[in-house]
Amino acid sequence: MQALLIWIGRVAGIIGVAVIGVAIAARLGGAYWLGGFQVGTLLLAGMAATLLACLSYVAALAERPRS
């Protein structure tokens, strides 16, 4: 379970950073809409994915056995 949480965190983090980067680049380019979505919505989705990554890492840390 710990390995699964770590992989979920990695994938969600990469996706989150990528979506945030696309949203920032689109907004700096002057676009308000991208692919049928508002750029602010894409930024919010990227932040949510990044939050999922953080929570997955915290859950993986909480499951580690204490030594």
Secondary structure, 3 states (H helix, E strand, C coil): CHHHHHHHHHHHHHHHHHHHHHHHHHHHCCCCEECCEEHHHHHHHHHHHHHHHHHHHHHHHHHCCCC
